[in-house]
Amino acid sequence: MRISADSDRCLGAGQCVLSAPDHFDQSDEGTVVVLADTAAEGDRQRLEETVSLCPSQAIAVED
């Protein structure tokens, strides 16, 4: 599974970091940083929930 993020779209709310700190961080400017661009299938449900929590819809999970 592939994880992507659009830092230009990110509002810096930090919901991704709170929900999946092993996959996301925030830059010095407060925008999303993807720590690893791939994830195991076992993380799918948690990552899909994290995507739904993002107020700017700046992150995505794809097969």
C-alpha positions in Angstrom: 0.0 0.0 0.0 1.3 3.4 -0.9 1.0 6.6 1.2 1.2 10.1 -0.3 0.7 13.6 0.9 0.3 17.0 -0.6 2.1 19.5 1.7 0.8 22.4 -0.3 -2.8 21.4 0.5 -2.0 20.6 4.2 -3.5 23.0 6.8 -1.2 21.7 9.6 -4.0 20.3 11.8 -1.8 17.4 12.8 -4.6 14.8 12.9 -2.4 12.4 10.8 0.4 12.7 13.4 -2.0 12.0 16.2 -3.6 9.1 14.5 -0.6 7.4 12.9 2.7 8.8 14.3 4.6 5.9 12.9 3.7 7.0 9.4 3.4 10.8 9.6 5.2 13.8 11.1 5.1 17.6 10.7 7.7 19.8 9.1 9.1 22.9 10.8 6.3 24.8 8.9 3.7 22.5 10.4 2.8 20.6 7.2 2.5 16.9 6.7 5.6 14.7 6.2 5.3 11.1 5.2 7.8 9.0 7.1 7.6 6.0 4.9 5.7 6.0 1.5 4.7 2.3 1.9 2.7 0.5 4.6 1.8 -3.1 5.4 -1.7 -4.3 4.6 -2.3 -4.7 8.3 -2.2 -0.9 8.7 -4.9 -0.3 6.1 -7.9 0.3 8.4 -6.0 2.7 10.6 -4.6 4.6 7.7 -7.9 4.9 6.0 -9.3 6.3 9.2 -6.4 8.8 9.3 -7.2 9.9 5.7 -10.8 10.5 6.7 -9.7 12.7 9.6 -7.6 15.0 7.5 -9.5 18.3 7.2 -7.8 19.3 4.0 -7.8 15.8 2.4 -4.0 16.2 1.9 -3.2 12.5 2.4 -4.1 9.5 0.4 -3.6 5.7 0.6 -3.6 3.6 -2.5 -3.0 0.0 -3.5 
